[in-house]
Amino acid sequence: MKRRKDHAPPANWQDFEDLCLKLWRPRLIDAKKNGRAGQPQAGVDIFGRDPKTEAWVGIQCKQKGRWPPKSLTIRQMKEEIRKAAKFKPPLSHFIIATTAVRDGKSQEFVRRLGTWRRKAANFSVDLFAWDDIQDWLQECTEGEAGRMSGFDTFLKEAEALRAVTQCGNCTTSELDVPGFGMLFGCIEGDAATAKLFVNEMGNSGQVENVKVMWDDWYKDLGYGLHADRREADEIFTAVVSRYAPDRLAELKRSYFGREPLTVIERAFRLVVAHHRGPAIDQHLLTVTEARADEAKNEVDSARIRDAAPVFERCKDVLARDLHYPRESLSGDGRPIQNEGFQSFMLSGKDNDLFFVEVYPNGDYNIRAAFGKKYPFKQVSAGRF
C-alpha cells in the first residue's frame, strides 16, 4: 500500500475554511461561506445543497491546535449540533470538519447519535477529523483534483478524452465563423454512429461542453439493427468514468434506455436525453460544469433579452435581401459574439443556416450555408 503523504493542517481558521470550501464545493450545489466574520452563523461556516435531494447541508470548520495532539470532545460536538439546529432553512445533513486528530470516542458518538440527535436536531451528522481529510487529499491525484474543480483547458481535456476512449478516428477542427471555437470529434463503429465531441467555448481555450452521442438505428439500412452498440458503450463508459464514476450504472441505464436523467456530480452536470427520428433513436449525454452552466444560463438570459430587437431586425433583412420567408426563420436569439459587434445564428427551411453580423453603426453582413453545406458563403451586406 502506498504510504500516505502527511499534510500539515492550515495555520489559521481562515485557511482551513478555504480548504474545506475547495473540498466540498464540487460535492454540493452552490456551496459558499456563511456570512462574514463576527456575524451569527448558527454553527455553520459553509452551506450548500445535496446534488441528489437538493436538501440543505451545513459544514462547521473547527480549527484545533496540533501539538500536543487534541481531539474534538463530545461536549464540543453537542454544542455545534445544537447551534446548527437553528440554521434556516433547516439542514438535512451537518458535517463537522476539524484539524483535530481522529478519535474513537468521537466517532462512536457520531455513530450512536440516534435518540439524542432526534431530540436536539432533525438532521444526520458526519465527522471529518484531520486524518480523514488527509486521506481524502491523498485520493485526490492531480487529475482527480482537476476534475473536482471543473474541466481542464480545451486542448488538454480533448487529449485526455482521446486517451481514455482510445479513439483512433479523431480530429480537431475550427469553424470559420467568429464566436465559434474549436471542435474535437471522435467517431467510431462500422456505421460511424458512436460519437464523442468536445466544444470550445468561443475562442477562450476553455471547454463549453462534452457530448457523447449514439445514433441507434432501429431500422436496418445496411449495417443491421442497433449498429455500433459495443463502441457506443465503450465511449460512454470511458467518459462517465472520468466525470461521474460513482453514477455510471445509473447513467448507463438512462442512456441506453428511454428515461431522461440529470445528475450533478463533483463539479459537473450530466444530462441524458433521447430524440427519436424516422429511423434513428439518438442517445445524447451532455457534460457541462455545474457552476459555469448556471452562471452561463443567467448571463445568456440577460443577453437574449437585450439583443431581442436586433435579432428581429436580422430576420427582417434576411427576408428583404434574400426574399426568404420570414416565418420560417428561427433561433435562440443569443448573440454568439457580443463585443465590438453582435452576431447571430438563424435556421430556416431545408436545413438552411444563416450567420448575421451586426455592427454598432448599423452595418450588417450575412453569410449562409444552404442545406448545411459548409463553409458559410457571403450572400449579402448592407445597413439597417
C-alpha positions as CSV (number, residue, x, y, z in Angstrom):
1,M,0.0,0.0,0.0
2,K,1.3,3.4,-0.9
3,R,2.3,5.4,2.2
4,R,0.2,8.4,2.8
5,K,1.9,11.8,2.5
6,D,1.2,13.7,5.6
7,H,-0.1,17.3,5.2
8,A,0.3,19.9,7.9
9,P,-3.0,21.4,8.9
10,P,-3.6,25.0,7.9
11,A,-2.1,27.5,10.3
12,N,-5.3,29.5,10.9
13,W,-9.0,29.0,10.7
14,Q,-9.4,31.2,7.6
15,D,-7.1,28.9,5.6
16,F,-8.9,25.8,7.0
17,E,-12.3,27.2,5.9
18,D,-10.9,27.9,2.4
19,L,-9.6,24.3,2.2
20,C,-13.0,22.9,3.3
21,L,-14.8,25.0,0.7
22,K,-12.5,23.7,-2.0
23,L,-13.1,20.1,-0.9
24,W,-16.8,20.2,-0.6
25,R,-17.7,22.7,-3.4
26,P,-17.6,20.0,-6.1
27,R,-19.9,17.8,-4.0
28,L,-22.5,20.4,-3.2
29,I,-24.7,22.7,-5.3
30,D,-23.7,26.3,-5.0
31,A,-21.5,25.8,-1.9
32,K,-20.4,29.1,-0.3
33,K,-19.3,30.5,3.0
34,N,-21.9,31.6,5.5
35,G,-21.9,35.4,6.1
36,R,-18.7,37.1,7.4
37,A,-16.6,37.0,10.5
38,G,-18.4,38.3,13.6
39,Q,-21.9,37.6,12.2
40,P,-24.2,35.0,13.8
41,Q,-23.8,31.8,11.8
42,A,-25.8,29.2,13.7
43,G,-22.8,26.9,13.8
44,V,-22.5,26.7,10.0
45,D,-19.4,28.1,8.2
46,I,-20.2,26.6,4.7
47,F,-23.6,25.7,3.3
48,G,-24.9,24.2,0.0
49,R,-27.4,21.7,-1.3
50,D,-27.2,18.0,-1.7
51,P,-27.0,17.3,-5.5
52,K,-29.3,14.3,-5.2
53,T,-32.0,15.7,-2.9
54,E,-31.3,19.4,-3.1
55,A,-31.7,19.5,0.7
56,W,-29.5,21.9,2.7
57,V,-26.2,20.7,4.0
58,G,-24.1,22.7,6.6
59,I,-20.4,22.4,7.4
60,Q,-18.7,23.6,10.6
61,C,-14.9,24.1,10.2
62,K,-13.3,23.6,13.6
63,Q,-9.7,24.6,14.0
64,K,-7.8,22.9,16.8
65,G,-4.2,23.0,17.9
66,R,-2.0,20.2,16.5
67,W,0.6,19.9,19.3
68,P,0.1,18.4,21.7
69,P,-2.5,16.3,19.8
70,K,-6.0,17.3,20.6
71,S,-9.4,15.7,19.7
72,L,-12.8,17.2,19.5
73,T,-14.7,16.5,22.7
74,I,-18.3,15.2,22.8
75,R,-19.4,18.3,24.6
76,Q,-18.0,20.5,21.8
77,M,-19.7,18.4,19.2
78,K,-23.1,18.5,21.0
79,E,-22.7,22.3,21.2
80,E,-22.1,22.6,17.5
81,I,-25.1,20.4,16.7
82,R,-27.3,22.5,18.9
83,K,-26.2,25.6,17.1
84,A,-26.7,24.1,13.6
85,A,-30.3,23.2,14.6
86,K,-31.1,26.9,14.4
87,F,-29.8,27.3,10.8
88,K,-32.5,28.4,8.4
89,P,-33.7,26.8,6.2
90,P,-33.4,23.6,8.3
91,L,-30.5,21.3,7.5
92,S,-30.8,17.7,6.3
93,H,-27.2,16.9,7.0
94,F,-24.5,18.5,9.2
95,I,-20.7,18.0,8.8
96,I,-18.1,18.8,11.4
97,A,-14.7,19.2,9.8
98,T,-11.8,19.6,12.1
99,T,-8.0,19.8,12.3
100,A,-8.2,17.7,15.5
101,V,-6.9,14.1,15.4
102,R,-9.1,11.2,14.7
103,D,-10.6,9.9,17.9
104,G,-12.5,6.7,18.6
105,K,-14.8,8.2,21.2
106,S,-15.9,11.0,18.9
107,Q,-16.5,8.5,16.1
108,E,-18.6,6.3,18.3
109,F,-20.6,9.4,19.4
110,V,-21.5,10.1,15.8
111,R,-22.4,6.5,15.1
112,R,-24.7,6.4,18.2
113,L,-26.3,9.8,18.0
114,G,-29.7,8.2,17.5
115,T,-32.2,9.4,20.1
116,W,-30.2,12.3,21.3
117,R,-29.9,13.7,17.8
118,R,-33.6,13.4,17.1
119,K,-34.3,15.4,20.2
120,A,-31.7,18.0,19.5
121,A,-31.9,18.4,15.7
122,N,-33.6,16.6,12.9
123,F,-30.5,16.0,10.6
124,S,-27.8,13.4,10.1
125,V,-24.2,14.2,11.3
126,D,-20.8,13.4,9.9
127,L,-17.3,14.0,11.4
128,F,-14.2,14.5,9.4
129,A,-11.0,14.7,11.5
130,W,-7.7,15.9,10.0
131,D,-6.7,12.3,9.5
132,D,-9.8,11.8,7.4
133,I,-9.2,14.9,5.4
134,Q,-5.6,13.8,4.7
135,D,-6.9,10.5,3.4
136,W,-9.2,12.5,1.1
137,L,-6.4,14.7,-0.1
138,Q,-4.3,11.6,-0.8
139,E,-7.1,10.2,-3.0
140,C,-7.1,13.5,-5.0
141,T,-4.4,12.8,-7.5
142,E,-3.6,15.8,-9.8
143,G,-6.1,14.6,-12.4
144,E,-8.8,13.9,-9.8
145,A,-8.2,17.3,-8.2
146,G,-8.7,19.0,-11.6
147,R,-11.9,17.1,-12.2
148,M,-13.1,18.2,-8.7
149,S,-12.9,21.8,-9.8
150,G,-14.0,21.5,-13.4
151,F,-12.7,20.9,-17.0
152,D,-9.1,21.3,-17.9
153,T,-8.3,23.6,-20.9
154,F,-9.9,22.6,-24.2
155,L,-6.8,21.0,-25.7
156,K,-5.9,19.1,-22.6
157,E,-9.4,17.9,-22.0
158,A,-9.7,16.7,-25.6
159,E,-6.4,14.9,-25.4
160,A,-7.4,13.3,-22.1
161,L,-10.7,12.0,-23.6
162,R,-8.9,10.8,-26.7
163,A,-6.6,8.8,-24.4
164,V,-9.3,7.3,-22.1
165,T,-11.6,6.4,-25.0
166,Q,-8.6,5.1,-27.1
167,C,-10.2,6.7,-30.1
168,G,-8.4,6.1,-33.3
169,N,-10.5,8.2,-35.6
170,C,-10.5,11.7,-34.1
171,T,-9.9,15.3,-35.4
172,T,-9.8,18.8,-34.0
173,S,-11.2,21.5,-36.3
174,E,-12.1,25.1,-36.2
175,L,-15.2,26.7,-37.7
176,D,-14.6,29.7,-39.9
177,V,-17.2,31.7,-38.0
178,P,-16.5,34.4,-35.4
179,G,-17.5,33.4,-31.9
180,F,-17.3,29.7,-32.6
181,G,-14.4,27.8,-31.1
182,M,-12.7,24.6,-31.9
183,L,-14.4,21.2,-32.1
184,F,-12.8,17.9,-31.1
185,G,-14.6,14.9,-32.7
186,C,-14.2,11.2,-32.4
187,I,-16.4,8.8,-34.5
188,E,-16.3,5.0,-34.0
189,G,-18.0,1.9,-35.3
190,D,-18.6,0.3,-38.7
191,A,-21.7,2.5,-39.2
192,A,-20.0,5.6,-37.7
193,T,-22.8,6.1,-35.2
194,A,-20.8,6.2,-31.9
195,K,-19.6,9.8,-31.4
196,L,-17.7,12.0,-28.9
197,F,-17.5,15.8,-29.2
198,V,-15.7,18.4,-27.2
199,N,-16.8,22.0,-27.9
200,E,-14.6,25.0,-27.1
201,M,-16.4,28.0,-25.5
202,G,-16.0,30.7,-28.2
203,N,-12.3,31.3,-28.7
204,S,-11.5,31.2,-25.0
205,G,-9.4,28.0,-24.9
206,Q,-11.9,26.6,-22.3
207,V,-14.4,23.7,-22.7
208,E,-18.1,24.6,-23.2
209,N,-19.4,21.0,-23.1
210,V,-18.6,17.4,-23.8
211,K,-21.2,15.4,-25.8
212,V,-21.5,11.6,-26.2
213,M,-23.9,10.5,-29.0
214,W,-25.1,7.2,-30.3
215,D,-27.3,7.2,-33.4
216,D,-29.2,3.9,-32.7
217,W,-30.6,2.5,-35.9
218,Y,-33.9,0.8,-35.2
219,K,-34.5,0.3,-38.9
220,D,-31.9,-1.8,-40.9
221,L,-30.5,0.4,-43.6
222,G,-27.4,-1.8,-44.3
223,Y,-25.5,-2.1,-41.1
224,G,-28.0,-4.1,-39.0
225,L,-30.2,-3.0,-36.1
226,H,-28.6,-1.1,-33.2
227,A,-25.3,-0.9,-35.1
228,D,-22.1,0.0,-33.1
229,R,-23.7,-0.7,-29.7
230,R,-20.4,-2.0,-28.3
231,E,-18.4,1.1,-29.4
232,A,-21.1,3.4,-28.0
233,D,-20.9,1.6,-24.7
234,E,-17.1,1.8,-24.6
235,I,-17.1,5.6,-25.3
236,F,-19.9,6.3,-22.8
237,T,-18.3,4.2,-20.1
238,A,-14.9,5.9,-20.5
239,V,-16.4,9.4,-20.5
240,V,-18.7,8.9,-17.5
241,S,-15.9,7.2,-15.6
242,R,-13.9,10.4,-15.9
243,Y,-16.6,12.8,-14.7
244,A,-19.0,10.8,-12.5
245,P,-17.7,7.3,-11.9
246,D,-20.0,6.6,-8.9
247,R,-23.1,7.2,-11.0
248,L,-22.0,5.1,-14.0
249,A,-24.6,2.3,-13.6
250,E,-27.5,4.8,-13.1
251,L,-26.4,6.9,-16.1
252,K,-25.9,3.9,-18.3
253,R,-29.4,2.6,-17.6
254,S,-30.8,6.0,-18.6
255,Y,-28.6,6.5,-21.7
256,F,-29.3,3.1,-23.3
257,G,-32.9,3.1,-22.1
258,R,-35.6,5.7,-22.7
259,E,-35.7,7.8,-19.5
260,P,-34.1,11.3,-19.3
261,L,-31.8,11.9,-16.4
262,T,-29.9,14.9,-14.9
263,V,-27.0,14.2,-12.4
264,I,-24.8,16.7,-10.6
265,E,-21.6,15.0,-9.5
266,R,-18.4,16.7,-8.3
267,A,-18.1,19.9,-10.4
268,F,-20.2,18.6,-13.3
269,R,-23.8,18.4,-14.6
270,L,-24.5,15.3,-16.8
271,V,-27.8,15.4,-18.8
272,V,-29.1,12.3,-20.7
273,A,-31.7,13.0,-23.4
274,H,-33.2,11.0,-26.3
275,H,-34.5,12.1,-29.7
276,R,-36.5,9.8,-32.0
277,G,-36.2,10.2,-35.7
278,P,-37.7,8.3,-38.7
279,A,-35.1,5.5,-38.5
280,I,-32.8,6.5,-35.6
281,D,-33.0,6.9,-31.9
282,Q,-30.4,9.4,-30.9
283,H,-29.0,8.9,-27.4
284,L,-27.2,12.0,-26.1
285,L,-25.1,12.7,-23.0
286,T,-24.1,16.3,-22.4
287,V,-21.5,17.2,-19.7
288,T,-21.0,20.7,-18.5
289,E,-19.5,22.4,-15.5
290,A,-22.4,22.8,-13.0
291,R,-21.5,26.2,-11.6
292,A,-20.4,27.5,-15.0
293,D,-23.6,26.2,-16.5
294,E,-25.8,28.0,-14.0
295,A,-23.9,31.3,-14.4
296,K,-23.9,31.0,-18.2
297,N,-27.7,30.5,-18.2
298,E,-28.2,33.7,-16.2
299,V,-25.8,35.6,-18.5
300,D,-27.4,34.2,-21.6
301,S,-30.9,35.1,-20.5
302,A,-29.9,38.7,-20.0
303,R,-28.0,38.8,-23.3
304,I,-31.0,37.4,-25.2
305,R,-33.4,39.9,-23.7
306,D,-31.1,42.8,-24.5
307,A,-30.4,41.6,-28.1
308,A,-34.1,40.8,-29.0
309,P,-34.7,43.9,-31.1
310,V,-31.5,43.4,-33.1
311,F,-32.3,39.7,-33.6
312,E,-35.7,40.6,-35.0
313,R,-34.1,43.1,-37.4
314,C,-31.8,40.3,-38.6
315,K,-34.9,38.4,-39.7
316,D,-36.2,41.5,-41.5
317,V,-33.0,41.9,-43.6
318,L,-32.9,38.2,-44.4
319,A,-36.5,38.3,-45.6
320,R,-35.8,41.6,-47.6
321,D,-32.4,40.9,-49.1
322,L,-32.8,37.2,-49.9
323,H,-36.6,37.2,-50.4
324,Y,-36.6,34.5,-47.7
325,P,-39.9,33.7,-45.9
326,R,-39.6,35.4,-42.5
327,E,-41.9,33.0,-40.8
328,S,-39.5,30.1,-41.4
329,L,-36.6,31.8,-39.7
330,S,-35.8,30.8,-36.1
331,G,-33.1,30.9,-33.5
332,D,-32.5,31.2,-29.8
333,G,-31.6,34.9,-30.1
334,R,-28.4,34.6,-28.2
335,P,-25.6,36.7,-29.5
336,I,-22.6,34.5,-30.4
337,Q,-20.3,37.5,-30.5
338,N,-21.2,40.4,-28.3
339,E,-18.1,42.6,-28.1
340,G,-17.4,45.2,-30.8
341,F,-20.3,43.8,-32.9
342,Q,-23.1,41.3,-32.4
343,S,-23.5,38.1,-34.4
344,F,-26.5,35.7,-34.6
345,M,-27.1,32.2,-36.0
346,L,-30.6,31.6,-37.5
347,S,-32.0,28.5,-39.2
348,G,-34.5,28.3,-42.0
349,K,-36.3,25.8,-44.1
350,D,-34.5,22.8,-45.7
351,N,-31.7,22.9,-43.1
352,D,-30.5,26.4,-44.2
353,L,-28.3,28.2,-41.8
354,F,-27.6,32.0,-41.7
355,F,-24.9,33.8,-39.8
356,V,-25.5,37.6,-39.4
357,E,-23.0,40.1,-38.1
358,V,-24.4,43.5,-36.9
359,Y,-22.1,46.4,-36.2
360,P,-22.7,49.5,-34.0
361,N,-23.1,51.8,-37.0
362,G,-26.0,49.7,-38.3
363,D,-24.0,47.8,-41.0
364,Y,-24.7,44.1,-41.3
365,N,-23.1,41.2,-43.1
366,I,-24.9,37.9,-44.0
367,R,-23.3,34.5,-44.6
368,A,-25.2,31.4,-45.4
369,A,-24.8,27.6,-45.6
370,F,-27.8,26.5,-47.6
371,G,-28.8,22.9,-46.7
372,K,-26.0,23.0,-44.1
373,K,-23.4,22.8,-46.9
374,Y,-20.3,24.3,-45.4
375,P,-18.4,26.6,-45.4
376,F,-20.6,29.6,-45.0
377,K,-20.6,31.9,-48.0
378,Q,-21.1,35.6,-48.2
379,V,-24.7,36.3,-49.6
380,S,-25.5,39.9,-48.6
381,A,-24.4,43.1,-46.8
382,G,-25.9,46.5,-46.1
383,R,-27.1,48.8,-43.4
384,F,-30.3,48.7,-41.4
